[in-house]
Amino acid sequence: MKIAATRLMPLHSGKGRTVANVPDRVTDYVENPEKTNGGDLVTAYQCNPAIADQEFLFSKRQYTAITGRGAEGQ
């Protein structure tokens, strides 16, 4: 069994990035067919990998609506 090691890095808007396109760019990078055996190594937990970036953005908007925090840059 092979396990991939990952590292969490904060990604913020700015430098040509928006809150909406940061998750999209990250998921595009990690789902790269050249790095994932043509997508065979892409799995997800409690989200749909095809729309994971949209689900992450939706969760962020829910968090902002509930807490009032994180609204900057949107």
Wavefront OBJ file of the C-alpha trace (Angstrom):
o trace
v 0.000 0.000 0.000
v 1.346 3.434 -0.951
v 0.393 6.534 0.977
v 0.915 10.047 -0.297
v 2.290 12.620 2.088
v 0.810 16.078 1.843
v 1.481 19.427 3.400
v -1.113 22.100 4.092
v -0.126 25.539 2.928
v -2.260 28.639 3.342
v -3.330 30.058 -0.003
v -4.717 33.554 -0.025
v -6.151 35.860 -2.614
v -3.834 38.446 -4.072
v -0.942 38.207 -6.498
v -3.381 37.562 -9.353
v -5.487 35.097 -7.330
v -9.049 35.530 -6.160
v -10.873 33.681 -3.394
v -12.940 31.970 -6.086
v -10.049 30.685 -8.202
v -7.610 29.546 -5.494
v -9.409 26.197 -4.823
v -9.828 25.628 -8.568
v -6.134 26.154 -9.258
v -5.119 23.914 -6.360
v -7.412 21.039 -7.347
v -6.286 21.336 -10.975
v -2.688 21.028 -9.806
v -3.216 18.005 -7.530
v -5.427 16.221 -10.073
v -2.780 16.516 -12.809
v -3.141 13.320 -14.901
v 0.644 13.083 -15.282
v 1.005 12.874 -11.494
v -2.055 10.740 -10.721
v -1.732 7.864 -13.161
v -4.319 9.404 -15.467
v -6.599 10.279 -12.541
v -6.619 6.753 -11.088
v -5.036 8.013 -7.867
v -7.605 10.773 -7.269
v -10.092 10.035 -4.507
v -12.191 12.157 -2.208
v -13.733 11.997 1.229
v -17.170 13.535 1.725
v -16.990 15.567 -1.463
v -17.261 15.001 -5.193
v -13.799 15.277 -6.773
v -15.312 16.644 -9.987
v -16.653 19.707 -8.163
v -14.500 19.762 -5.009
v -13.310 23.318 -5.675
v -16.921 24.539 -5.823
v -17.772 22.638 -2.626
v -14.798 24.196 -0.822
v -15.856 27.674 -1.929
v -19.447 26.977 -0.820
v -18.168 25.886 2.606
v -16.107 29.062 2.872
v -19.155 31.177 2.048
v -21.226 29.305 4.651
v -18.508 29.907 7.256
v -18.400 33.611 6.396
v -22.205 33.900 6.593
v -22.336 32.180 9.975
v -19.341 33.834 11.629
v -18.908 37.098 9.742
v -15.189 36.222 9.516
v -13.186 35.703 6.352
v -15.177 38.098 4.173
v -12.131 40.177 3.201
v -10.967 39.688 -0.347
v -14.301 38.404 -1.637
l 1 2 3 4 5 6 7 8 9 10 11 12 13 14 15 16 17 18 19 20 21 22 23 24 25 26 27 28 29 30 31 32 33 34 35 36 37 38 39 40 41 42 43 44 45 46 47 48 49 50 51 52 53 54 55 56 57 58 59 60 61 62 63 64 65 66 67 68 69 70 71 72 73 74
